[in-house]
Amino acid sequence: MKQPGSVLIFLASSGFSSTEYRTARASLIGQGFRTFVFASAPGFCRGDDGLVVKPDVLIENVKPSNFNALLLIGGQGVKNHFRDDALLRLISGFNNAGKFLAAICAAPVLLVSAGVLSEGEAACHPSYKQELINGKIDYSDKAFVIQGRILTGKDAPSSPVFMNALISMLK
């Protein structure tokens, strides 16, 4: 049986969705995946409910070849990264390396900003649907949408089914 791989998880420096992160991490670890957290700035990340997470790796040290997938956790703080050049280059690098990309809540906008999601349908939190529409993406209110190697999800309540979809993609 093939050994599960590693998933790199992005957290906004502040205001990431603690629910989405907890669900994602527990789901992945429960299925035998190794998880590594990164942020685009050094220091601790603070979730929307006060959860504090220390990143495992700095963005400048990330190599897509070391991971099976990139998971972008949502939350209000993600909007501060919509134009984060280093993060957008990293997302593009994962895409160019043929890796799986997953983004939930506000984070699908990062996929549009990075140019890796440029057509078709995607899900995101309803408050960010205009950013998808502006990027020529058909907004979906579904819990999740799979488009090739890209998975997008709606919101924190959707995170369990979103994670089940990601784990199915990775196996």
Short mmCIF file of the C-alpha atoms (twelve columns), coordinates in Angstrom:
data_MODEL
# 
_entry.id   MODEL 
# 
loop_
_atom_site.group_PDB 
_atom_site.id 
_atom_site.type_symbol 
_atom_site.label_atom_id 
_atom_site.label_alt_id 
_atom_site.label_comp_id 
_atom_site.label_asym_id 
_atom_site.label_seq_id 
_atom_site.Cartn_x 
_atom_site.Cartn_y 
_atom_site.Cartn_z 
_atom_site.pdbx_PDB_model_num 
ATOM 1   C CA . MET A 1   0.000   0.000  0.000   1 
ATOM 2   C CA . LYS A 2   1.275   3.454  -0.939  1 
ATOM 3   C CA . GLN A 3   2.383   5.610  1.981   1 
ATOM 4   C CA . PRO A 4   0.425   8.896  2.245   1 
ATOM 5   C CA . GLY A 5   2.546   11.933 1.561   1 
ATOM 6   C CA . SER A 6   2.941   15.459 2.871   1 
ATOM 7   C CA . VAL A 7   0.606   18.420 2.630   1 
ATOM 8   C CA . LEU A 8   1.754   22.008 3.035   1 
ATOM 9   C CA . ILE A 9   -0.825  24.208 4.773   1 
ATOM 10  C CA . PHE A 10  -0.918  27.995 4.375   1 
ATOM 11  C CA . LEU A 11  -2.234  30.120 7.238   1 
ATOM 12  C CA . ALA A 12  -2.743  33.878 7.129   1 
ATOM 13  C CA . SER A 13  -0.631  35.599 9.775   1 
ATOM 14  C CA . SER A 14  -3.821  36.694 11.514  1 
ATOM 15  C CA . GLY A 15  -7.476  35.931 11.001  1 
ATOM 16  C CA . PHE A 16  -7.208  32.443 9.505   1 
ATOM 17  C CA . SER A 17  -10.180 30.133 10.069  1 
ATOM 18  C CA . SER A 18  -9.323  28.048 13.123  1 
ATOM 19  C CA . THR A 19  -12.202 25.670 12.346  1 
ATOM 20  C CA . GLU A 20  -10.948 24.999 8.821   1 
ATOM 21  C CA . TYR A 21  -7.388  24.508 10.072  1 
ATOM 22  C CA . ARG A 22  -8.360  22.138 12.877  1 
ATOM 23  C CA . THR A 23  -10.594 20.101 10.555  1 
ATOM 24  C CA . ALA A 24  -7.932  19.937 7.843   1 
ATOM 25  C CA . ARG A 25  -5.093  18.971 10.130  1 
ATOM 26  C CA . ALA A 26  -7.093  16.314 11.991  1 
ATOM 27  C CA . SER A 27  -8.415  14.849 8.724   1 
ATOM 28  C CA . LEU A 28  -4.983  14.649 7.112   1 
ATOM 29  C CA . ILE A 29  -3.173  13.271 10.150  1 
ATOM 30  C CA . GLY A 30  -5.983  10.779 10.688  1 
ATOM 31  C CA . GLN A 31  -5.320  9.438  7.193   1 
ATOM 32  C CA . GLY A 32  -1.555  9.214  7.752   1 
ATOM 33  C CA . PHE A 33  -0.495  12.393 5.923   1 
ATOM 34  C CA . ARG A 34  2.275   14.580 7.286   1 
ATOM 35  C CA . THR A 35  1.319   18.237 7.575   1 
ATOM 36  C CA . PHE A 36  3.545   21.289 7.553   1 
ATOM 37  C CA . VAL A 37  2.351   24.845 8.179   1 
ATOM 38  C CA . PHE A 38  3.777   27.951 6.592   1 
ATOM 39  C CA . ALA A 39  2.951   31.641 6.558   1 
ATOM 40  C CA . SER A 40  4.259   34.424 4.372   1 
ATOM 41  C CA . ALA A 41  5.825   36.255 7.317   1 
ATOM 42  C CA . PRO A 42  7.880   34.975 10.254  1 
ATOM 43  C CA . GLY A 43  6.228   34.635 13.646  1 
ATOM 44  C CA . PHE A 44  3.130   32.984 14.996  1 
ATOM 45  C CA . CYS A 45  -0.196  32.836 13.149  1 
ATOM 46  C CA . ARG A 46  -3.360  33.800 15.017  1 
ATOM 47  C CA . GLY A 47  -6.701  32.248 14.166  1 
ATOM 48  C CA . ASP A 48  -10.105 33.875 14.271  1 
ATOM 49  C CA . ASP A 49  -10.844 32.309 17.671  1 
ATOM 50  C CA . GLY A 50  -7.448  33.060 19.234  1 
ATOM 51  C CA . LEU A 51  -5.736  29.802 18.218  1 
ATOM 52  C CA . VAL A 52  -1.977  30.360 17.896  1 
ATOM 53  C CA . VAL A 53  0.038   28.231 15.460  1 
ATOM 54  C CA . LYS A 54  3.793   28.299 14.949  1 
ATOM 55  C CA . PRO A 55  4.686   27.714 11.280  1 
ATOM 56  C CA . ASP A 56  6.973   24.775 10.568  1 
ATOM 57  C CA . VAL A 57  8.691   26.379 7.593   1 
ATOM 58  C CA . LEU A 58  9.237   29.855 6.141   1 
ATOM 59  C CA . ILE A 59  7.828   30.548 2.690   1 
ATOM 60  C CA . GLU A 60  11.297  31.132 1.215   1 
ATOM 61  C CA . ASN A 61  12.329  27.601 2.250   1 
ATOM 62  C CA . VAL A 62  9.379   25.780 0.654   1 
ATOM 63  C CA . LYS A 63  10.083  23.437 -2.255  1 
ATOM 64  C CA . PRO A 64  6.984   22.099 -4.050  1 
ATOM 65  C CA . SER A 65  8.840   18.854 -4.800  1 
ATOM 66  C CA . ASN A 66  8.699   17.994 -1.071  1 
ATOM 67  C CA . PHE A 67  4.893   17.949 -0.958  1 
ATOM 68  C CA . ASN A 68  1.925   16.225 -2.596  1 
ATOM 69  C CA . ALA A 69  -0.407  19.186 -2.184  1 
ATOM 70  C CA . LEU A 70  -0.798  22.784 -1.094  1 
ATOM 71  C CA . LEU A 71  -3.796  23.554 1.122   1 
ATOM 72  C CA . LEU A 72  -4.806  27.188 1.533   1 
ATOM 73  C CA . ILE A 73  -6.895  27.753 4.662   1 
ATOM 74  C CA . GLY A 74  -9.428  30.580 4.537   1 
ATOM 75  C CA . GLY A 75  -10.668 33.195 6.959   1 
ATOM 76  C CA . GLN A 76  -10.935 36.971 6.939   1 
ATOM 77  C CA . GLY A 77  -7.155  37.404 7.170   1 
ATOM 78  C CA . VAL A 78  -6.602  35.815 3.760   1 
ATOM 79  C CA . LYS A 79  -7.736  39.009 2.016   1 
ATOM 80  C CA . ASN A 80  -4.494  40.618 3.205   1 
ATOM 81  C CA . HIS A 81  -2.626  38.131 0.985   1 
ATOM 82  C CA . PHE A 82  -4.548  38.524 -2.292  1 
ATOM 83  C CA . ARG A 83  -1.570  40.462 -3.697  1 
ATOM 84  C CA . ASP A 84  1.237   38.752 -1.762  1 
ATOM 85  C CA . ASP A 85  3.766   38.188 -4.566  1 
ATOM 86  C CA . ALA A 86  5.817   35.537 -2.750  1 
ATOM 87  C CA . LEU A 87  2.700   33.516 -1.903  1 
ATOM 88  C CA . LEU A 88  1.261   33.850 -5.423  1 
ATOM 89  C CA . ARG A 89  4.583   32.698 -6.934  1 
ATOM 90  C CA . LEU A 90  4.584   29.698 -4.596  1 
ATOM 91  C CA . ILE A 91  1.024   28.765 -5.590  1 
ATOM 92  C CA . SER A 92  2.027   29.023 -9.235  1 
ATOM 93  C CA . GLY A 93  5.099   26.887 -8.535  1 
ATOM 94  C CA . PHE A 94  2.974   24.131 -7.001  1 
ATOM 95  C CA . ASN A 95  0.678   24.260 -10.020 1 
ATOM 96  C CA . ASN A 96  3.598   24.147 -12.483 1 
ATOM 97  C CA . ALA A 97  4.989   21.144 -10.587 1 
ATOM 98  C CA . GLY A 98  1.708   19.278 -11.122 1 
ATOM 99  C CA . LYS A 99  0.768   19.251 -7.432  1 
ATOM 100 C CA . PHE A 100 -2.751  19.248 -6.009  1 
ATOM 101 C CA . LEU A 101 -4.087  22.639 -4.921  1 
ATOM 102 C CA . ALA A 102 -6.902  23.061 -2.410  1 
ATOM 103 C CA . ALA A 103 -8.397  26.312 -1.146  1 
ATOM 104 C CA . ILE A 104 -11.418 27.018 1.042   1 
ATOM 105 C CA . CYS A 105 -13.457 30.056 2.092   1 
ATOM 106 C CA . ALA A 106 -11.606 33.228 0.975   1 
ATOM 107 C CA . ALA A 107 -8.548  31.301 -0.224  1 
ATOM 108 C CA . PRO A 108 -9.851  30.366 -3.720  1 
ATOM 109 C CA . VAL A 109 -9.295  34.043 -4.574  1 
ATOM 110 C CA . LEU A 110 -5.561  33.352 -4.103  1 
ATOM 111 C CA . LEU A 111 -5.767  30.738 -6.871  1 
ATOM 112 C CA . VAL A 112 -7.320  33.341 -9.178  1 
ATOM 113 C CA . SER A 113 -4.732  35.967 -8.181  1 
ATOM 114 C CA . ALA A 114 -1.926  33.481 -8.881  1 
ATOM 115 C CA . GLY A 115 -3.365  32.747 -12.331 1 
ATOM 116 C CA . VAL A 116 -3.808  29.017 -11.703 1 
ATOM 117 C CA . LEU A 117 -7.611  29.229 -11.672 1 
ATOM 118 C CA . SER A 118 -8.620  31.116 -14.792 1 
ATOM 119 C CA . GLU A 119 -11.742 29.360 -16.072 1 
ATOM 120 C CA . GLY A 120 -14.492 26.995 -15.058 1 
ATOM 121 C CA . GLU A 121 -16.347 26.730 -11.791 1 
ATOM 122 C CA . ALA A 122 -15.145 27.239 -8.223  1 
ATOM 123 C CA . ALA A 123 -16.602 27.503 -4.735  1 
ATOM 124 C CA . CYS A 124 -15.726 30.087 -2.121  1 
ATOM 125 C CA . HIS A 125 -17.330 31.928 0.764   1 
ATOM 126 C CA . PRO A 126 -20.249 33.974 -0.638  1 
ATOM 127 C CA . SER A 127 -18.664 37.236 0.539   1 
ATOM 128 C CA . TYR A 128 -15.783 36.632 -1.936  1 
ATOM 129 C CA . LYS A 129 -17.820 35.486 -4.933  1 
ATOM 130 C CA . GLN A 130 -17.369 38.803 -6.762  1 
ATOM 131 C CA . GLU A 131 -13.587 38.307 -6.755  1 
ATOM 132 C CA . LEU A 132 -14.117 34.958 -8.510  1 
ATOM 133 C CA . ILE A 133 -16.569 36.468 -10.988 1 
ATOM 134 C CA . ASN A 134 -14.125 39.317 -11.690 1 
ATOM 135 C CA . GLY A 135 -11.519 36.632 -12.440 1 
ATOM 136 C CA . LYS A 136 -13.862 35.056 -15.050 1 
ATOM 137 C CA . ILE A 137 -14.680 32.090 -12.778 1 
ATOM 138 C CA . ASP A 138 -18.209 30.717 -12.476 1 
ATOM 139 C CA . TYR A 139 -19.073 31.023 -8.780  1 
ATOM 140 C CA . SER A 140 -20.613 27.941 -7.172  1 
ATOM 141 C CA . ASP A 141 -22.506 27.787 -3.896  1 
ATOM 142 C CA . LYS A 142 -21.641 24.070 -3.565  1 
ATOM 143 C CA . ALA A 143 -19.691 22.805 -0.542  1 
ATOM 144 C CA . PHE A 144 -16.776 22.035 -2.865  1 
ATOM 145 C CA . VAL A 145 -15.847 21.925 -6.556  1 
ATOM 146 C CA . ILE A 146 -13.153 19.764 -8.143  1 
ATOM 147 C CA . GLN A 147 -11.553 20.988 -11.360 1 
ATOM 148 C CA . GLY A 148 -8.681  18.728 -12.379 1 
ATOM 149 C CA . ARG A 149 -6.023  18.963 -9.639  1 
ATOM 150 C CA . ILE A 150 -7.741  21.970 -8.031  1 
ATOM 151 C CA . LEU A 151 -10.253 21.719 -5.191  1 
ATOM 152 C CA . THR A 152 -12.161 24.747 -3.948  1 
ATOM 153 C CA . GLY A 153 -14.469 24.878 -0.937  1 
ATOM 154 C CA . LYS A 154 -17.176 27.157 0.359   1 
ATOM 155 C CA . ASP A 155 -16.726 27.752 4.087   1 
ATOM 156 C CA . ALA A 156 -15.906 26.372 7.531   1 
ATOM 157 C CA . PRO A 157 -19.122 24.300 7.818   1 
ATOM 158 C CA . SER A 158 -18.144 22.672 4.494   1 
ATOM 159 C CA . SER A 159 -14.637 21.792 5.677   1 
ATOM 160 C CA . PRO A 160 -15.341 18.130 6.606   1 
ATOM 161 C CA . VAL A 161 -16.685 17.238 3.125   1 
ATOM 162 C CA . PHE A 162 -14.037 19.454 1.513   1 
ATOM 163 C CA . MET A 163 -11.316 17.520 3.348   1 
ATOM 164 C CA . ASN A 164 -12.876 14.171 2.412   1 
ATOM 165 C CA . ALA A 165 -12.687 15.288 -1.227  1 
ATOM 166 C CA . LEU A 166 -9.034  16.330 -0.874  1 
ATOM 167 C CA . ILE A 167 -8.063  13.060 0.782   1 
ATOM 168 C CA . SER A 168 -9.812  11.140 -2.025  1 
ATOM 169 C CA . MET A 169 -7.860  13.161 -4.589  1 
ATOM 170 C CA . LEU A 170 -4.562  12.428 -2.826  1 
ATOM 171 C CA . LYS A 171 -5.066  8.670  -2.482  1 
# 
